[in-house]
Amino acid sequence: MLVLASASPRRADLLRAAGIPFDVIVADIDERPAPGESPETYARRMAVSKAHAVIPKAGGRPVLAADTVVVVDGDILGKPTDRADASRMLMRLSGRTHEVLTAVTLGGETVVARTTVEFAPMSAEEIASYVASGEPMDKAGAYGIQGLASRFIPRIEGSYSNVVGLPVALVYGLVKGYSERV
């Protein structure tokens, strides 16, 4: 059985829905980007760091770790610090496309999934209403594609589950490959 190195309820839901059995051990790491670090390098470093933090507690079981970042204009949009920060992020995303990267690591192999997300233009009132819902507050980029924000996203290219927080087909392939190696 896998160990998921994540406190994300969305990642756990995605694994459950895919029928992949797991236990959770939360990784406690410093998640600040290094100066000048690219979004992909940051996501890879975070996924590997989470795995390394949990491996000693996993009792020999394989550890699955992931990190998802929203990227616009080369900038990482993390989880908003407050409502004003969430509003600023959503204004940046409004009427534009951006990329969602998720680095996934399992058994020493790290892979990055990329999905392009198109946001419809959002009025100031729509942004304020969405922020007031509370949904953006614990999500990278200040939105959840699986929730209220779905009405603002007319198109994606790539894995939907990647935008939720875990590219399930990619994870399944890693799990299958890991099982075949051991």
N, C-alpha and C positions, 0 to 999 in steps of 0.2 A: 504494500500500500504506500502511496506517495505521501509526502509531507508538503503541504502548501505553506510557503514562507510569506504569508500575507494576512493582514487583518481585513482585507476588502471583502465585504459581503457579496459584491457583484462577481468577483472571481470565484468565490465558493459556489454561488448559484450557477454559474456557467459550467463549472466542473461537474456539479451534481446533475444538471440537465443533460450533460454528455455521457453520464454513466461512468465517470472516472472516479474511483474511490480514493479518498484522501483524508488525512487529519490535518489540523492547522497548528502551526507553531509560529507565532508572530516574531518577525525580525525587528530588532531595535537598533537602527543605524542612523547615522547622520545623513540626511537627504539633501543637503545643500549642494548645488552645482559648484564645481571648481571654476576658478576664473578662466575664461576663454574656452571652456569645455563645450564641444558641439553637442546638440541634442541627442544624437545617436550614441556618442561616447558616454554621455551622462546616463542614458537609459541602460546601456550595457553594464556600466559600472554599478549602478544601483541594483540591478537584478543579480549580478554576481555577488555583490556585498551582502544582499539579503540571504542568498543561499549559504554563503560562508558563515554568516552569523547563526544560522539554524542547523547546519550540518552536525555540530557537536551535540546537539540536543535531539537529533533525529533517530538515534539508536540504529544506525546503519541503513535506514530506509532512504530511498532516493528523495532528494529535495527539489521541488519545483518552485522557482521564484520568478517574479516578473516585475517590470516597471513600465508604466505607460506615461507618455508625455504628449502634450498638445503643442504643436510647433506652428508659429505664424511669423513670417518674415525672419526666420532663423532664430527666433526667441522662443524659449520654453515658457509655456503658460502652465504653472503648477496649480495647486489648489488655492483658491482665493483666501486672503487673510481676513477679509471682512466684506460687507455688502458693496462698499464703494469699489473695492478691488474686483469683485465679481462683475460689477457694471462696466468697469474699464475693459476687462477681458472680453466681455460680450460685445462691446462697441467695436473692438478690434476685429472680432470674428464676423460681425454683421456684414452681409452682402459679399462675402469673400470665401475662397477655399483655403483650407489649411490641411496640415498633415497630422495624423496620430501615429506615433511610433510606440510599439510595445516590444521591449527586449524580454525574452524568455530564456531561462537557463535551467538545464536538467542534466545531471551526470557529466558536467564539464563541457557541455555543448551549449552555446548561446546563439540565438537566432533573433533577428529583428523583423517584425511584421510592420508594414506601412499601409495605411489607409488614407485616402484623400477624402475630405469631408467638405461639402459645399453648404454654406449657411445662406439662407435667404436674408434680404435686408430686414432689420428689426427696428421698429420705432422706439423712441425713448420710453414710451408707455409700455410697450411689450417687454423691453429689458427690465424696467422697474417692476412690472408684475411678476416676471419670471424670477427675478432676484428675491422678491418678497415671498415667493413660494418656499424658499429655503433649499430647494433642490440643488442649486449650483454650489453650495458651500463646501461640500466634501469631495468635489470632483475636479480633476485636472481640466483646465480650460474653462471652468465654471459652467459646465453643462453635462447633462446625462442624456445621451441619444435615446436611451430606452424609456425615458420619461416625458415630461412636458416639453422638453426641447425638441422632441421628434417633429413637432409641427413647424420648426424653423429649418429643417434639414431636408431639402428636396432630393439630394443625390449624394451617394458615396461611391468610391471606387476602392474595392478591397474588402476585407473582412469586417462585417458588422460587429462581430463579437470582439474584435480588436479594439474598436472604439468604446465598447462597454468596459473593456479592461483586460481581456485575455483572448488571444486568437485561438479559438478552440481547435480548429482543424490542425493548426501548426502544433499545438500542444499534444494532440493525439498522435501525430506523427513522431514527435520527440519521445513520447511515452512508449510507443510501439517499438521504435528503434532502440531505446534503452533496454526494453525487455528482451529484445533479440540479442543484444550484446552481452547481457549478464546471464 
